[in-house]
Amino acid sequence: MPILTLTVARIDPPRPNGGKNGKIVGTGGEMIYAPPSKTAKFMPGSTYEVDYSTSEWNGKNYNNLESFHEVETSKSSSISAPQVRNSAKDEQIWVQGLLQAMIKAGKVEVDKQALWSATQMLRGLYRHTFGFDSVHQHLEAAE
């Protein structure tokens, strides 16, 4: 399998018309497709070594994530929150509480795409604000 060193620029959710895989886009324009359970483990700005396979569909080649590990964590801005060790449960509770409030306020539609997008945005906000336990992230990547 080919190996690619990829610095994540953004993570796109699956297409709303039934797409199963999200897209991890590198700063150099590289694209790797993976299910949301795996794309959620990537953070924009971080660098990963990615093992991928290539498949063809409708005459177009797609790179599919097989495995990965983090090489370099994203650089934080000069102003950052104090780093506190957080568990996945803390993140889950925080995201769930805000997502529930957003739904009740009518800020998020109750459909697959809107929920996925809002959840990813809240997870990114949590990690940016409160930091993230890199040991926990490495354990998830090994799954």
Chimera marker file (.cmm) of the C-alpha trace (Angstrom):
<marker_set name="trace">
<marker id="1" x="0.000" y="0.000" z="0.000" r="1" g="1" b="0" radius="0.5"/>
<marker id="2" x="1.233" y="3.512" z="-0.727" r="1" g="1" b="0" radius="0.5"/>
<marker id="3" x="2.110" y="5.766" z="2.204" r="1" g="1" b="0" radius="0.5"/>
<marker id="4" x="1.460" y="9.494" z="2.173" r="1" g="1" b="0" radius="0.5"/>
<marker id="5" x="2.522" y="12.180" z="4.640" r="1" g="1" b="0" radius="0.5"/>
<marker id="6" x="-0.509" y="14.443" z="4.871" r="1" g="1" b="0" radius="0.5"/>
<marker id="7" x="-1.039" y="17.746" z="6.698" r="1" g="1" b="0" radius="0.5"/>
<marker id="8" x="-4.792" y="18.171" z="7.077" r="1" g="1" b="0" radius="0.5"/>
<marker id="9" x="-6.296" y="21.358" z="5.650" r="1" g="1" b="0" radius="0.5"/>
<marker id="10" x="-9.938" y="20.381" z="6.147" r="1" g="1" b="0" radius="0.5"/>
<marker id="11" x="-12.301" y="17.472" z="6.625" r="1" g="1" b="0" radius="0.5"/>
<marker id="12" x="-15.429" y="17.272" z="4.476" r="1" g="1" b="0" radius="0.5"/>
<marker id="13" x="-18.431" y="15.230" z="5.644" r="1" g="1" b="0" radius="0.5"/>
<marker id="14" x="-20.073" y="12.597" z="3.425" r="1" g="1" b="0" radius="0.5"/>
<marker id="15" x="-22.252" y="13.994" z="0.655" r="1" g="1" b="0" radius="0.5"/>
<marker id="16" x="-25.851" y="14.539" z="1.776" r="1" g="1" b="0" radius="0.5"/>
<marker id="17" x="-27.269" y="12.433" z="-1.076" r="1" g="1" b="0" radius="0.5"/>
<marker id="18" x="-26.251" y="9.124" z="0.505" r="1" g="1" b="0" radius="0.5"/>
<marker id="19" x="-22.459" y="9.369" z="0.529" r="1" g="1" b="0" radius="0.5"/>
<marker id="20" x="-20.840" y="6.978" z="2.984" r="1" g="1" b="0" radius="0.5"/>
<marker id="21" x="-17.344" y="8.438" z="3.193" r="1" g="1" b="0" radius="0.5"/>
<marker id="22" x="-16.005" y="11.803" z="4.226" r="1" g="1" b="0" radius="0.5"/>
<marker id="23" x="-12.972" y="13.395" z="2.605" r="1" g="1" b="0" radius="0.5"/>
<marker id="24" x="-9.722" y="14.388" z="4.292" r="1" g="1" b="0" radius="0.5"/>
<marker id="25" x="-8.092" y="17.151" z="2.228" r="1" g="1" b="0" radius="0.5"/>
<marker id="26" x="-4.398" y="17.894" z="2.619" r="1" g="1" b="0" radius="0.5"/>
<marker id="27" x="-2.714" y="21.279" z="2.373" r="1" g="1" b="0" radius="0.5"/>
<marker id="28" x="-1.234" y="20.167" z="-0.955" r="1" g="1" b="0" radius="0.5"/>
<marker id="29" x="-4.642" y="19.203" z="-2.371" r="1" g="1" b="0" radius="0.5"/>
<marker id="30" x="-4.318" y="15.488" z="-1.573" r="1" g="1" b="0" radius="0.5"/>
<marker id="31" x="-7.626" y="13.708" z="-0.944" r="1" g="1" b="0" radius="0.5"/>
<marker id="32" x="-8.229" y="10.585" z="1.137" r="1" g="1" b="0" radius="0.5"/>
<marker id="33" x="-11.708" y="9.104" z="1.605" r="1" g="1" b="0" radius="0.5"/>
<marker id="34" x="-12.784" y="7.402" z="4.836" r="1" g="1" b="0" radius="0.5"/>
<marker id="35" x="-15.896" y="6.699" z="6.910" r="1" g="1" b="0" radius="0.5"/>
<marker id="36" x="-16.904" y="9.415" z="9.409" r="1" g="1" b="0" radius="0.5"/>
<marker id="37" x="-15.763" y="7.217" z="12.322" r="1" g="1" b="0" radius="0.5"/>
<marker id="38" x="-12.207" y="7.580" z="11.003" r="1" g="1" b="0" radius="0.5"/>
<marker id="39" x="-12.313" y="11.147" z="9.640" r="1" g="1" b="0" radius="0.5"/>
<marker id="40" x="-13.390" y="12.303" z="13.115" r="1" g="1" b="0" radius="0.5"/>
<marker id="41" x="-9.967" y="11.240" z="14.426" r="1" g="1" b="0" radius="0.5"/>
<marker id="42" x="-8.146" y="13.737" z="12.202" r="1" g="1" b="0" radius="0.5"/>
<marker id="43" x="-7.525" y="17.367" z="13.203" r="1" g="1" b="0" radius="0.5"/>
<marker id="44" x="-6.898" y="20.211" z="10.743" r="1" g="1" b="0" radius="0.5"/>
<marker id="45" x="-3.296" y="21.434" z="10.979" r="1" g="1" b="0" radius="0.5"/>
<marker id="46" x="-1.952" y="18.082" z="12.191" r="1" g="1" b="0" radius="0.5"/>
<marker id="47" x="0.299" y="15.874" z="10.068" r="1" g="1" b="0" radius="0.5"/>
<marker id="48" x="-0.241" y="12.138" z="9.612" r="1" g="1" b="0" radius="0.5"/>
<marker id="49" x="1.383" y="9.231" z="7.827" r="1" g="1" b="0" radius="0.5"/>
<marker id="50" x="-1.464" y="7.612" z="5.921" r="1" g="1" b="0" radius="0.5"/>
<marker id="51" x="-1.568" y="4.133" z="4.373" r="1" g="1" b="0" radius="0.5"/>
<marker id="52" x="-4.129" y="4.076" z="1.598" r="1" g="1" b="0" radius="0.5"/>
<marker id="53" x="-5.436" y="1.924" z="-1.198" r="1" g="1" b="0" radius="0.5"/>
<marker id="54" x="-6.678" y="3.150" z="-4.559" r="1" g="1" b="0" radius="0.5"/>
<marker id="55" x="-9.958" y="2.156" z="-6.168" r="1" g="1" b="0" radius="0.5"/>
<marker id="56" x="-11.684" y="3.179" z="-9.368" r="1" g="1" b="0" radius="0.5"/>
<marker id="57" x="-15.341" y="4.130" z="-9.667" r="1" g="1" b="0" radius="0.5"/>
<marker id="58" x="-17.006" y="5.575" z="-12.764" r="1" g="1" b="0" radius="0.5"/>
<marker id="59" x="-13.591" y="6.036" z="-14.364" r="1" g="1" b="0" radius="0.5"/>
<marker id="60" x="-12.179" y="8.067" z="-11.486" r="1" g="1" b="0" radius="0.5"/>
<marker id="61" x="-9.487" y="6.966" z="-8.993" r="1" g="1" b="0" radius="0.5"/>
<marker id="62" x="-10.107" y="7.368" z="-5.260" r="1" g="1" b="0" radius="0.5"/>
<marker id="63" x="-7.624" y="7.069" z="-2.379" r="1" g="1" b="0" radius="0.5"/>
<marker id="64" x="-9.157" y="5.126" z="0.531" r="1" g="1" b="0" radius="0.5"/>
<marker id="65" x="-7.791" y="5.304" z="4.070" r="1" g="1" b="0" radius="0.5"/>
<marker id="66" x="-6.466" y="2.000" z="5.377" r="1" g="1" b="0" radius="0.5"/>
<marker id="67" x="-4.512" y="3.096" z="8.471" r="1" g="1" b="0" radius="0.5"/>
<marker id="68" x="-2.738" y="6.156" z="9.847" r="1" g="1" b="0" radius="0.5"/>
<marker id="69" x="-0.717" y="7.580" z="12.707" r="1" g="1" b="0" radius="0.5"/>
<marker id="70" x="-0.045" y="11.136" z="13.761" r="1" g="1" b="0" radius="0.5"/>
<marker id="71" x="3.404" y="12.513" z="12.986" r="1" g="1" b="0" radius="0.5"/>
<marker id="72" x="3.024" y="16.102" z="14.192" r="1" g="1" b="0" radius="0.5"/>
<marker id="73" x="0.336" y="17.835" z="16.224" r="1" g="1" b="0" radius="0.5"/>
<marker id="74" x="-1.078" y="21.110" z="14.966" r="1" g="1" b="0" radius="0.5"/>
<marker id="75" x="0.568" y="24.275" z="16.156" r="1" g="1" b="0" radius="0.5"/>
<marker id="76" x="-1.608" y="26.271" z="18.525" r="1" g="1" b="0" radius="0.5"/>
<marker id="77" x="-1.995" y="30.017" z="18.200" r="1" g="1" b="0" radius="0.5"/>
<marker id="78" x="0.036" y="32.354" z="20.378" r="1" g="1" b="0" radius="0.5"/>
<marker id="79" x="-3.019" y="32.809" z="22.612" r="1" g="1" b="0" radius="0.5"/>
<marker id="80" x="-4.270" y="29.487" z="23.853" r="1" g="1" b="0" radius="0.5"/>
<marker id="81" x="-6.309" y="28.118" z="26.700" r="1" g="1" b="0" radius="0.5"/>
<marker id="82" x="-4.464" y="26.342" z="29.480" r="1" g="1" b="0" radius="0.5"/>
<marker id="83" x="-3.939" y="22.682" z="28.656" r="1" g="1" b="0" radius="0.5"/>
<marker id="84" x="-6.066" y="20.432" z="30.834" r="1" g="1" b="0" radius="0.5"/>
<marker id="85" x="-6.287" y="16.675" z="30.535" r="1" g="1" b="0" radius="0.5"/>
<marker id="86" x="-9.731" y="15.858" z="29.173" r="1" g="1" b="0" radius="0.5"/>
<marker id="87" x="-11.346" y="12.539" z="28.607" r="1" g="1" b="0" radius="0.5"/>
<marker id="88" x="-13.457" y="11.547" z="25.622" r="1" g="1" b="0" radius="0.5"/>
<marker id="89" x="-16.436" y="11.485" z="27.998" r="1" g="1" b="0" radius="0.5"/>
<marker id="90" x="-15.906" y="15.175" z="28.866" r="1" g="1" b="0" radius="0.5"/>
<marker id="91" x="-15.922" y="16.030" z="25.155" r="1" g="1" b="0" radius="0.5"/>
<marker id="92" x="-18.989" y="13.864" z="24.555" r="1" g="1" b="0" radius="0.5"/>
<marker id="93" x="-20.952" y="15.529" z="27.361" r="1" g="1" b="0" radius="0.5"/>
<marker id="94" x="-19.977" y="19.030" z="26.229" r="1" g="1" b="0" radius="0.5"/>
<marker id="95" x="-20.833" y="18.384" z="22.570" r="1" g="1" b="0" radius="0.5"/>
<marker id="96" x="-24.108" y="16.625" z="23.451" r="1" g="1" b="0" radius="0.5"/>
<marker id="97" x="-25.242" y="19.498" z="25.695" r="1" g="1" b="0" radius="0.5"/>
<marker id="98" x="-24.560" y="22.198" z="23.118" r="1" g="1" b="0" radius="0.5"/>
<marker id="99" x="-25.966" y="20.140" z="20.248" r="1" g="1" b="0" radius="0.5"/>
<marker id="100" x="-29.170" y="19.551" z="22.201" r="1" g="1" b="0" radius="0.5"/>
<marker id="101" x="-29.482" y="23.277" z="22.925" r="1" g="1" b="0" radius="0.5"/>
<marker id="102" x="-28.860" y="24.137" z="19.255" r="1" g="1" b="0" radius="0.5"/>
<marker id="103" x="-31.576" y="21.702" z="18.147" r="1" g="1" b="0" radius="0.5"/>
<marker id="104" x="-34.073" y="23.104" z="20.676" r="1" g="1" b="0" radius="0.5"/>
<marker id="105" x="-33.283" y="26.652" z="19.509" r="1" g="1" b="0" radius="0.5"/>
<marker id="106" x="-33.862" y="25.654" z="15.885" r="1" g="1" b="0" radius="0.5"/>
<marker id="107" x="-30.243" y="26.379" z="14.911" r="1" g="1" b="0" radius="0.5"/>
<marker id="108" x="-29.632" y="22.814" z="13.673" r="1" g="1" b="0" radius="0.5"/>
<marker id="109" x="-31.962" y="20.709" z="11.535" r="1" g="1" b="0" radius="0.5"/>
<marker id="110" x="-32.501" y="17.110" z="12.592" r="1" g="1" b="0" radius="0.5"/>
<marker id="111" x="-31.054" y="15.405" z="9.530" r="1" g="1" b="0" radius="0.5"/>
<marker id="112" x="-27.911" y="13.344" z="8.994" r="1" g="1" b="0" radius="0.5"/>
<marker id="113" x="-25.839" y="16.036" z="7.258" r="1" g="1" b="0" radius="0.5"/>
<marker id="114" x="-26.745" y="18.907" z="9.601" r="1" g="1" b="0" radius="0.5"/>
<marker id="115" x="-26.178" y="16.803" z="12.735" r="1" g="1" b="0" radius="0.5"/>
<marker id="116" x="-22.846" y="15.504" z="11.450" r="1" g="1" b="0" radius="0.5"/>
<marker id="117" x="-21.632" y="18.985" z="10.508" r="1" g="1" b="0" radius="0.5"/>
<marker id="118" x="-22.726" y="20.533" z="13.818" r="1" g="1" b="0" radius="0.5"/>
<marker id="119" x="-21.141" y="17.691" z="15.796" r="1" g="1" b="0" radius="0.5"/>
<marker id="120" x="-17.803" y="18.021" z="13.961" r="1" g="1" b="0" radius="0.5"/>
<marker id="121" x="-17.835" y="21.794" z="14.455" r="1" g="1" b="0" radius="0.5"/>
<marker id="122" x="-18.508" y="21.406" z="18.189" r="1" g="1" b="0" radius="0.5"/>
<marker id="123" x="-15.823" y="18.716" z="18.568" r="1" g="1" b="0" radius="0.5"/>
<marker id="124" x="-13.294" y="20.966" z="16.850" r="1" g="1" b="0" radius="0.5"/>
<marker id="125" x="-14.313" y="23.889" z="19.044" r="1" g="1" b="0" radius="0.5"/>
<marker id="126" x="-13.988" y="21.766" z="22.188" r="1" g="1" b="0" radius="0.5"/>
<marker id="127" x="-10.521" y="20.546" z="21.211" r="1" g="1" b="0" radius="0.5"/>
<marker id="128" x="-9.338" y="24.013" z="20.231" r="1" g="1" b="0" radius="0.5"/>
<marker id="129" x="-10.652" y="25.579" z="23.449" r="1" g="1" b="0" radius="0.5"/>
<marker id="130" x="-9.881" y="22.903" z="26.024" r="1" g="1" b="0" radius="0.5"/>
<marker id="131" x="-7.015" y="21.004" z="24.402" r="1" g="1" b="0" radius="0.5"/>
<marker id="132" x="-6.947" y="17.300" z="23.698" r="1" g="1" b="0" radius="0.5"/>
<marker id="133" x="-5.213" y="14.377" z="25.357" r="1" g="1" b="0" radius="0.5"/>
<marker id="134" x="-2.823" y="13.144" z="22.653" r="1" g="1" b="0" radius="0.5"/>
<marker id="135" x="-2.456" y="9.774" z="24.383" r="1" g="1" b="0" radius="0.5"/>
<marker id="136" x="-6.210" y="9.238" z="24.005" r="1" g="1" b="0" radius="0.5"/>
<marker id="137" x="-6.008" y="10.268" z="20.336" r="1" g="1" b="0" radius="0.5"/>
<marker id="138" x="-3.212" y="7.770" z="19.667" r="1" g="1" b="0" radius="0.5"/>
<marker id="139" x="-5.228" y="5.000" z="21.336" r="1" g="1" b="0" radius="0.5"/>
<marker id="140" x="-8.227" y="5.798" z="19.109" r="1" g="1" b="0" radius="0.5"/>
<marker id="141" x="-6.015" y="5.817" z="16.011" r="1" g="1" b="0" radius="0.5"/>
<marker id="142" x="-4.795" y="2.310" z="16.871" r="1" g="1" b="0" radius="0.5"/>
<marker id="143" x="-8.366" y="0.929" z="16.851" r="1" g="1" b="0" radius="0.5"/>
<link id1="1" id2="2" r="1" g="1" b="0" radius="0.2"/>
<link id1="2" id2="3" r="1" g="1" b="0" radius="0.2"/>
<link id1="3" id2="4" r="1" g="1" b="0" radius="0.2"/>
<link id1="4" id2="5" r="1" g="1" b="0" radius="0.2"/>
<link id1="5" id2="6" r="1" g="1" b="0" radius="0.2"/>
<link id1="6" id2="7" r="1" g="1" b="0" radius="0.2"/>
<link id1="7" id2="8" r="1" g="1" b="0" radius="0.2"/>
<link id1="8" id2="9" r="1" g="1" b="0" radius="0.2"/>
<link id1="9" id2="10" r="1" g="1" b="0" radius="0.2"/>
<link id1="10" id2="11" r="1" g="1" b="0" radius="0.2"/>
<link id1="11" id2="12" r="1" g="1" b="0" radius="0.2"/>
<link id1="12" id2="13" r="1" g="1" b="0" radius="0.2"/>
<link id1="13" id2="14" r="1" g="1" b="0" radius="0.2"/>
<link id1="14" id2="15" r="1" g="1" b="0" radius="0.2"/>
<link id1="15" id2="16" r="1" g="1" b="0" radius="0.2"/>
<link id1="16" id2="17" r="1" g="1" b="0" radius="0.2"/>
<link id1="17" id2="18" r="1" g="1" b="0" radius="0.2"/>
<link id1="18" id2="19" r="1" g="1" b="0" radius="0.2"/>
<link id1="19" id2="20" r="1" g="1" b="0" radius="0.2"/>
<link id1="20" id2="21" r="1" g="1" b="0" radius="0.2"/>
<link id1="21" id2="22" r="1" g="1" b="0" radius="0.2"/>
<link id1="22" id2="23" r="1" g="1" b="0" radius="0.2"/>
<link id1="23" id2="24" r="1" g="1" b="0" radius="0.2"/>
<link id1="24" id2="25" r="1" g="1" b="0" radius="0.2"/>
<link id1="25" id2="26" r="1" g="1" b="0" radius="0.2"/>
<link id1="26" id2="27" r="1" g="1" b="0" radius="0.2"/>
<link id1="27" id2="28" r="1" g="1" b="0" radius="0.2"/>
<link id1="28" id2="29" r="1" g="1" b="0" radius="0.2"/>
<link id1="29" id2="30" r="1" g="1" b="0" radius="0.2"/>
<link id1="30" id2="31" r="1" g="1" b="0" radius="0.2"/>
<link id1="31" id2="32" r="1" g="1" b="0" radius="0.2"/>
<link id1="32" id2="33" r="1" g="1" b="0" radius="0.2"/>
<link id1="33" id2="34" r="1" g="1" b="0" radius="0.2"/>
<link id1="34" id2="35" r="1" g="1" b="0" radius="0.2"/>
<link id1="35" id2="36" r="1" g="1" b="0" radius="0.2"/>
<link id1="36" id2="37" r="1" g="1" b="0" radius="0.2"/>
<link id1="37" id2="38" r="1" g="1" b="0" radius="0.2"/>
<link id1="38" id2="39" r="1" g="1" b="0" radius="0.2"/>
<link id1="39" id2="40" r="1" g="1" b="0" radius="0.2"/>
<link id1="40" id2="41" r="1" g="1" b="0" radius="0.2"/>
<link id1="41" id2="42" r="1" g="1" b="0" radius="0.2"/>
<link id1="42" id2="43" r="1" g="1" b="0" radius="0.2"/>
<link id1="43" id2="44" r="1" g="1" b="0" radius="0.2"/>
<link id1="44" id2="45" r="1" g="1" b="0" radius="0.2"/>
<link id1="45" id2="46" r="1" g="1" b="0" radius="0.2"/>
<link id1="46" id2="47" r="1" g="1" b="0" radius="0.2"/>
<link id1="47" id2="48" r="1" g="1" b="0" radius="0.2"/>
<link id1="48" id2="49" r="1" g="1" b="0" radius="0.2"/>
<link id1="49" id2="50" r="1" g="1" b="0" radius="0.2"/>
<link id1="50" id2="51" r="1" g="1" b="0" radius="0.2"/>
<link id1="51" id2="52" r="1" g="1" b="0" radius="0.2"/>
<link id1="52" id2="53" r="1" g="1" b="0" radius="0.2"/>
<link id1="53" id2="54" r="1" g="1" b="0" radius="0.2"/>
<link id1="54" id2="55" r="1" g="1" b="0" radius="0.2"/>
<link id1="55" id2="56" r="1" g="1" b="0" radius="0.2"/>
<link id1="56" id2="57" r="1" g="1" b="0" radius="0.2"/>
<link id1="57" id2="58" r="1" g="1" b="0" radius="0.2"/>
<link id1="58" id2="59" r="1" g="1" b="0" radius="0.2"/>
<link id1="59" id2="60" r="1" g="1" b="0" radius="0.2"/>
<link id1="60" id2="61" r="1" g="1" b="0" radius="0.2"/>
<link id1="61" id2="62" r="1" g="1" b="0" radius="0.2"/>
<link id1="62" id2="63" r="1" g="1" b="0" radius="0.2"/>
<link id1="63" id2="64" r="1" g="1" b="0" radius="0.2"/>
<link id1="64" id2="65" r="1" g="1" b="0" radius="0.2"/>
<link id1="65" id2="66" r="1" g="1" b="0" radius="0.2"/>
<link id1="66" id2="67" r="1" g="1" b="0" radius="0.2"/>
<link id1="67" id2="68" r="1" g="1" b="0" radius="0.2"/>
<link id1="68" id2="69" r="1" g="1" b="0" radius="0.2"/>
<link id1="69" id2="70" r="1" g="1" b="0" radius="0.2"/>
<link id1="70" id2="71" r="1" g="1" b="0" radius="0.2"/>
<link id1="71" id2="72" r="1" g="1" b="0" radius="0.2"/>
<link id1="72" id2="73" r="1" g="1" b="0" radius="0.2"/>
<link id1="73" id2="74" r="1" g="1" b="0" radius="0.2"/>
<link id1="74" id2="75" r="1" g="1" b="0" radius="0.2"/>
<link id1="75" id2="76" r="1" g="1" b="0" radius="0.2"/>
<link id1="76" id2="77" r="1" g="1" b="0" radius="0.2"/>
<link id1="77" id2="78" r="1" g="1" b="0" radius="0.2"/>
<link id1="78" id2="79" r="1" g="1" b="0" radius="0.2"/>
<link id1="79" id2="80" r="1" g="1" b="0" radius="0.2"/>
<link id1="80" id2="81" r="1" g="1" b="0" radius="0.2"/>
<link id1="81" id2="82" r="1" g="1" b="0" radius="0.2"/>
<link id1="82" id2="83" r="1" g="1" b="0" radius="0.2"/>
<link id1="83" id2="84" r="1" g="1" b="0" radius="0.2"/>
<link id1="84" id2="85" r="1" g="1" b="0" radius="0.2"/>
<link id1="85" id2="86" r="1" g="1" b="0" radius="0.2"/>
<link id1="86" id2="87" r="1" g="1" b="0" radius="0.2"/>
<link id1="87" id2="88" r="1" g="1" b="0" radius="0.2"/>
<link id1="88" id2="89" r="1" g="1" b="0" radius="0.2"/>
<link id1="89" id2="90" r="1" g="1" b="0" radius="0.2"/>
<link id1="90" id2="91" r="1" g="1" b="0" radius="0.2"/>
<link id1="91" id2="92" r="1" g="1" b="0" radius="0.2"/>
<link id1="92" id2="93" r="1" g="1" b="0" radius="0.2"/>
<link id1="93" id2="94" r="1" g="1" b="0" radius="0.2"/>
<link id1="94" id2="95" r="1" g="1" b="0" radius="0.2"/>
<link id1="95" id2="96" r="1" g="1" b="0" radius="0.2"/>
<link id1="96" id2="97" r="1" g="1" b="0" radius="0.2"/>
<link id1="97" id2="98" r="1" g="1" b="0" radius="0.2"/>
<link id1="98" id2="99" r="1" g="1" b="0" radius="0.2"/>
<link id1="99" id2="100" r="1" g="1" b="0" radius="0.2"/>
<link id1="100" id2="101" r="1" g="1" b="0" radius="0.2"/>
<link id1="101" id2="102" r="1" g="1" b="0" radius="0.2"/>
<link id1="102" id2="103" r="1" g="1" b="0" radius="0.2"/>
<link id1="103" id2="104" r="1" g="1" b="0" radius="0.2"/>
<link id1="104" id2="105" r="1" g="1" b="0" radius="0.2"/>
<link id1="105" id2="106" r="1" g="1" b="0" radius="0.2"/>
<link id1="106" id2="107" r="1" g="1" b="0" radius="0.2"/>
<link id1="107" id2="108" r="1" g="1" b="0" radius="0.2"/>
<link id1="108" id2="109" r="1" g="1" b="0" radius="0.2"/>
<link id1="109" id2="110" r="1" g="1" b="0" radius="0.2"/>
<link id1="110" id2="111" r="1" g="1" b="0" radius="0.2"/>
<link id1="111" id2="112" r="1" g="1" b="0" radius="0.2"/>
<link id1="112" id2="113" r="1" g="1" b="0" radius="0.2"/>
<link id1="113" id2="114" r="1" g="1" b="0" radius="0.2"/>
<link id1="114" id2="115" r="1" g="1" b="0" radius="0.2"/>
<link id1="115" id2="116" r="1" g="1" b="0" radius="0.2"/>
<link id1="116" id2="117" r="1" g="1" b="0" radius="0.2"/>
<link id1="117" id2="118" r="1" g="1" b="0" radius="0.2"/>
<link id1="118" id2="119" r="1" g="1" b="0" radius="0.2"/>
<link id1="119" id2="120" r="1" g="1" b="0" radius="0.2"/>
<link id1="120" id2="121" r="1" g="1" b="0" radius="0.2"/>
<link id1="121" id2="122" r="1" g="1" b="0" radius="0.2"/>
<link id1="122" id2="123" r="1" g="1" b="0" radius="0.2"/>
<link id1="123" id2="124" r="1" g="1" b="0" radius="0.2"/>
<link id1="124" id2="125" r="1" g="1" b="0" radius="0.2"/>
<link id1="125" id2="126" r="1" g="1" b="0" radius="0.2"/>
<link id1="126" id2="127" r="1" g="1" b="0" radius="0.2"/>
<link id1="127" id2="128" r="1" g="1" b="0" radius="0.2"/>
<link id1="128" id2="129" r="1" g="1" b="0" radius="0.2"/>
<link id1="129" id2="130" r="1" g="1" b="0" radius="0.2"/>
<link id1="130" id2="131" r="1" g="1" b="0" radius="0.2"/>
<link id1="131" id2="132" r="1" g="1" b="0" radius="0.2"/>
<link id1="132" id2="133" r="1" g="1" b="0" radius="0.2"/>
<link id1="133" id2="134" r="1" g="1" b="0" radius="0.2"/>
<link id1="134" id2="135" r="1" g="1" b="0" radius="0.2"/>
<link id1="135" id2="136" r="1" g="1" b="0" radius="0.2"/>
<link id1="136" id2="137" r="1" g="1" b="0" radius="0.2"/>
<link id1="137" id2="138" r="1" g="1" b="0" radius="0.2"/>
<link id1="138" id2="139" r="1" g="1" b="0" radius="0.2"/>
<link id1="139" id2="140" r="1" g="1" b="0" radius="0.2"/>
<link id1="140" id2="141" r="1" g="1" b="0" radius="0.2"/>
<link id1="141" id2="142" r="1" g="1" b="0" radius="0.2"/>
<link id1="142" id2="143" r="1" g="1" b="0" radius="0.2"/>
</marker_set>
